[in-house]
Amino acid sequence: MLAESEDFPHMVEALDRVLRRMRGTGRRWRFDRMTTVCHPASGKLTAAFTGVAKYYGVGVDICPPRRGNRKGVVEKANHSAAQRWWRTVPDGISVEAAQNGIDKLAVRMDGRRRAIDGVRTTVGDLAEAEPLLELPFTPFPAQAGRQRIVTAQALVPFRGNLYSVPPGLAGAAVSVRWRLDEPFLSIATAGGAVIARHEMAPRGSGQTVRDAGHVVALERAVLEAFSDVPACRGKVRRPLSPQAVAEAEALRGRGRYAWLRLTTSGPYGPGIGRSGGEYHLDGRFATDVPGLHLAIGEAVLGPGRELGRSRFWLRDRLGGGPAVVPPFTLVWHDSDIARRAFADQAVECGASSSYFDQVLEILDERGVTVILASADLD
């Protein structure tokens, strides 16, 4: 029998459910040294469980310490059940659905055949023939409780059913309380105030139990929230402000520099570099130093490659070594974009030429034929 918790009320409730399925109880119960049953050090029953034993009229035997052989048969049976069923339980399954699965396993295990004094029988038949004591009319009157979260529909999920609470508590944590010998449950707030009391529906039946007062209050809350005000107008698209554009350019510049640091320039070695050919440079994004060098490297060597991260490295790489060496032709598309972007960016203080002009001079110096193609010509 599965339970949501290992505390005393849930253990007693699960024990009572097992006994009622058996339609009786044995004269003596045997337990391991569980803290909910006894004091592990001494093996003496707790005061609470002593009341349970007296209520059902049974004796309790506690397994002695360090006597593993006495528990071997029971543990082996639990091990078999775990191997056959527990490993097949999917994640996220409810306690009720899991209990339904283990009940089916128990039915199959009751059909196991046995031979007693040469007579063929089954485990289920042997269990039916066991002499059992009668059970009390109601379970032991223990008080149990569990925490739950109220849904947006003012409902509290509990054991496969939904129970109503007053509106306005969506998302709040509440306590579901019940006595094992009563067919009712109470729902209380975190402060202890009882806000609902319902008759418990059968486990896992999927019922929604609502109080008439809660239904009226929920309808009133919905109607009060209703409004005939026209819906909000659609979002108005506004152009970006100059500050937003500047911030976007700064972000793009930092991203380009980070990517430029990850690019590679090789391979190097005698006879590796090839010359000649025509390469096309996409100049739409060559608006800053990292973007310009990324565009040159990707045009000549391909994505993820670079021909230098500055004008000094560019002069060195074009001197020989990488996969492409001058002379070759470079068609610079949208070159006017880079020219305008670098117009006010002098290479050195007092210099008359921009960074764009310096790069063109280095390319010409190393034997690269540059064809500048503006957007208008394209």
N, C-alpha and C positions, 0 to 999 in steps of 0.2 A: 504494500500500500504506500503510495507516494504522498508526501506532505510538503507544504510550502516552507516549513521551518522545522528546526530540531528542538524547539523549546517544549516545555512541559505540556501546555494545552494541545498543541498540534500532535505531539506524540500520543497522548491519551485519545485524541479524536481518531487518529489512524488505527490505533489498537482496537478501539470500539468498532470501527467499521469492519476490520478483519473478523472480529468475533461474531458480528451480526451476519456476515456472509457465511460463516461456519454454522450459524444457528445454535451456538453454544460455546462454552469454554471448558478447557481442561481444568483439573483440580490444582495444578501447579504451573506457574510460569517460570521460565528460565531466562535470565538477562545477562548480558555482558555488563561490565562495570561502567555503565553510562551515568553521567552526572545527573541526568533527569530522573534516574531510578534510585541510585545509591551514592554514598560517598566513596569514591574510588579507592581511597587509601585503606579504609576499614571494611568496606563492603556492607555497611549497615544501610538499610533503606532510609530514604529521606522521609520527612514527616508528610509531605504532599503525596508521595507515591504509596505510603502506608495507607492513606485514606482511600486511594484507588483500589488497592488489593482487598481491603475490607468491603468496599462497595460491591465488588464483583464476587466476593466470597472465595478467594483463591489464596494459595500460598505462593511465595516468591523465592526462587533459588537464584543466588548470585554466583556466577562462575568464579571459582577460586583463581587467584593470580598465578601466572606462569604455568597454566595447565592447557596448553594449546591443543592437545589431543582430544579433550572433551568438547571442544568447539569445532572440530574438523569437519564433521558431517554437515552441520548447519552452514558453515562457511563455504563448503564445497557446493552445496545447493545454491547459495547466493552467487557463487562464482559462475555456475552454469547459466543461471538466469541473466547475469550480466553479459556473458559472452554471447548468448543468443539474442538478447533484446537491447541492452543498454547501448551497445556500439552502433546499433542501427537507428537510434533516435535522431531525427534531424534537429538542427539548431533552431531556436526560436519557437519550439512547440510549447503549447500550454500544458499545465499540470493535468488538466482534465483529459486532453487528447493523449498525453503520455500514459495516464492511468488506463484509458481504454485499450491501448496497445498491450500493456502488461497483463490486463485481464484476459485478452485473447491468448497470450502465451500461457497463462495459468490453466486455461481450459485445455490447451493442447497437452500440457504436462500432466494434467489429471488423467489423460488417456494412456499413460505409460503402463505397460503390462507387467504384472508381477505373478510369481508362483508361490503360494502359501500352502505348505503341506500337500503339494502335488495338485492343488486347485489353482486354475488360471483366473486371475482377477486383474483389476486396474487400481491405480493409486486413488482415483476418485471413489471407487466402491469401498476401498479400505477406509477412507476418510469418513464416508457416510455411516459406516458401521461403528465408528468410535463413540463410546458413551461420553456425553458432554453434559455439563451443568447448564441449567437455564440461566439466561441473562436477565438483568434488571430491565424494566420496561423502557427506561430512558438512559442515555449515556451518563457518565460521571459529570456532575455539574461544574466543569472547569470553565473559566472565562478566557476567551481567546480574542486576538485582535491582529489586524494587518493594516499596513499603510497603502493607500491608493491615491491616484491623481484624478481630479474631476475633469471630464471631457468638456468640449465647447458646447455640447448639447445638455449640460447640467446632469450628466449621468456618471455613475461610479461603476467601473467594471469589477466584478468579483465572481470568481469561480464559474466563468462561462456565461454569466448573466450581467445585466445592466440594471442599476437601481438609481432612482431619481433623487435629486437634492434641489433646494431652492436655487433660482438663477443668480448669477453674479459671482459664482465660485469657480469659474473655468480656470484650470491650471493650478488650483489650490490643492494642497496635500490634506487628506482627511483620513480618519481612522475608522475602519470597519470593525465593529465589536459584536460578539455573539457568545451566548452560553451554549455549551454542547447539548444540554437537555431541553433547549427551547427552539422552536421553529422560526424565530425572529432574529433580525440583525438590526443594529443601530449604527448610524453614521455620525461621527462627531468631528468637530473642527480641531485644529491643532491646540486650541485652548481648552478643549474638553467639552464644549457645548454640543449637545446632541441636536442635530438639525433634521434627522430623518429616522424613521423606523419602518421596516418593511418585513413582510413575511418572506422567508427564504424560498427561492425557486429551486427545483432540482438541479444538481450540478451539471454544468455543460449543456443545459437545455436551450440556451440562446434566447431566453426571454428578456423582455424589457419591462421591469416592474416600476410603474409610476404612481405617485400619490396624486389624487385629484387636485389638492391644493397647489402642488408643484406645477401641474399642467396649466392651471389658471394663471399662476404667477409668471410662468415662462411666456405664455401668450401675451400677457399684459406688457412684459418687458420688450417683446418683439414689436408690438404695435406702437409703443412709445418711441422706439428707435426709428420707426418709419418716417420718412420725410418726402414731401413732394417738391423739394428744391431741385432744380435742373441739375443734371450731372455735370461734373467738372469738364471744362473745355479741354480739347486735345492739347497736347504739348506744343508750344510755339517754338519753332526752331530759330535760334538767334545765331548770328555769325560769331566766331571766336573773337575775343578781345585781343588787342596787341599784347597784353601781359600773358594771356594764355598761349598765344602763338610763340612768344619768346621762351616760355617755360617748356613748351613741347620741343622746341629746337634744342634747348639745353639738355633735355632728357635724351633726345636722339643722338646728340653729340657724345654724351657719356656712354650710351650703348654702343655706338660705332667704335669708340676707342677701346672698350672692353673686348669687342669682337676682333679688332685689329691686333690686340695682344695675343689672341688665340690662334691667329693665322700662322702658316708656315711659309717659308720662302724657298726651300730646297727643290729638287736635289742639286747638289754641287759636285763638281768633279771634272776632270779633263775630258773633253769631247762630248759632254752631256748637252751643253747648250746648242740650240739650233737657231739660225737666223733666217730672215726673209719672212714673207707672208704679211697678211693684213689683219689687224685686230680692231675690234669695235668697242669703244668705251661708252657706257651708259652714264651720261653726266647729269642726270636729273637729281641725284642725291649727293653730288660732290659740292656740298655747301660749306664744309669745314675741313680741317686738315685730316682727321681720321677718315671721313667720307671720301675725300679725294684719293687718298692712297689705297683705300679699299677698292674703289672703282678701277684704278690703274691695275692693281694686282689681279682682280677677278677678270679684267678684260684680256690680260696677257697670259696669265698662268691658270685661270679658272677659279671657281669658288673655293674659299678656304685658303687661298695662297696670297702672298703679298710680295711686292717688289721694293719694300722699304716702308718704314713707319714715319719717316721724315725726308726732307729733300736731301740730306746728307747720305742717308741710307740708300735712297733712290739712285744717287750718283754712283755709289759703290756697287750696287747690284747690277746696274747696267754696264759696269766695266767688264763683265764676263763671269760665268759660273752657273747661273740658274738655268732652267730648262729652255728659256728663250733669251737670246742676246741680239743686240743690234747687228746689222741694220734690219729694220722692219718698219711697216707702216701702221700708224695708230690713228684711226678715225674717231675723233672725239665728238660724239653727238651731244646736243644741248650744251655746247661749251659756253654759251652766253650766260647760263645759270651760274657756273663757277666763276666766270669773270666778274659778274655783278656781286657775288657773295664775298669775293676776296678783294673787291675794289678798295676798301678802306683798311685792309689788313696788310700793313707794310711788313716786310721780312725783318728789317732792323730799323732802329730809331733813326729817322732822317733819310731812309732809303726811298728812292722814287718808284721802284718796282714792287708789285704786290707778290704774294706767295704764288698766285696763279702764274704770273709772268716768270718767276724764278723756276718753276717746274717746267714750263715750256722751254726755257733756256737750257736746263739740264738735259731734257730729252733731245734737243737739237744738238747739244754738245756731244752726246754719246752716239749720235748717228740714227736717231729715230725720226722718221718723217711723220709729222703731226698734221692731220687735216682737221681743221676746226669746222664743225657743222652746227649751225645754230638751229633753234627750234623753228624759226621761220623758213629756213631752207629745207628742213625735213618735211 
